[in-house]
Amino acid sequence: MRYRLLGRTGLYVSELCLGTMTFGEQGFWKVMGALGQDGANALVKQSFDAGVNFIDTANVYAQGESETLTGNAIRQLGLPRDELVIATKATGVMSETAINARGQSRYHLMNALDASLKRLQLDHVDLYQLHGFDPLTPLEEGLSTLNDMVRSGKVRSIGLCNMAAWQVMKALAISDKRGWARFESVQAYYTIAGRDLEREVVPLLQDQQLGLMVWSPLAGGLLSGKFSPDGSGPEGARRATFDFPVVDKPRAFRIVDAMRPIAERHQVSVARVALAWLLSRPAVSTVIVGARTPEQLADNLAATNLSLSEDDLATLNEVSALPPEYPGWMLERQGQSRAQPPVKP
């Protein structure tokens, strides 16, 4: 297992992070995996033994059950707290009857953090993330609250998920102006079949030194190589009942077709090729992998051992390239005039 710095935190995190969305069966989340305590313990131990030191969960996963199972696993397995980086999130709806159990108000975020710590059986989390954008709460409210959490010691660093580049930059500017703790990481959807992040967000991350945590690196299983364009796939697969995230499927299957010979040449799965491509991207800090079975997790973890050649990467980059879009093509054209120093005849 290799380790990478997470933004400017100074924290080294494993380049693969264990995602716990498959833990628990409350609500619609049961379609993700519905693992109980024994299943959760097995995956946590398997990950830790493989060198994974980063675990990502969220309060909305199975309505808190995922956090509970994660906390139990850490305790029951006797894992050393000082060797783990634990991340969780808040923003989503936690109750249909408690009308303020959602969003990014100070009221909700403070209640949510205390509840998460209790479920996880921890006195602090290493990374606390806003789980999306709240259009009804001013950014200052949420950022002020997060700053107080950091100052209290209950949170070590803060991050965000699924926001537009302008929202991220606005938040950073507010934190800089007020002298508050700033976001250090962005959790976002990014795959070889969905490279939209490269248009605006990735340049922002690199400019502002933010860490990138990738979720759904296999596009909800679509990039596993086990699905066909006609819609057929493995029995019980998540994609069969929960068609998410949004993917341009014809484009995705063209990319899968390009990955197959590379996978055969390296004698690995198509999924490993998709993960290895992500790990080759310079902006990526860690790739979140989730699994229902030890076999799935083992295959994902093995992606760290796959080194794609320059020819492999060139093939994959070409077949997955984003179509030109304004203002990107104009910025590239303008930059060409500065790429080489001027020559005076």
Helices and strands as residue ranges (DSSP letters): E 3-5, E 12-14, E 16-19, G 27-32, H 37-49, E 54-56, G 61-64, H 65-77, G 81-83, E 85-90, H 106-120, E 125-130, H 139-152, E 155-161, H 165-178, E 183-189, G 196-198, H 201-208, E 211-215, G 222-224, H 238-241, H 249-266, H 270-279, E 284-289, H 294-301, G 302-305, H 310-320, H 328-336
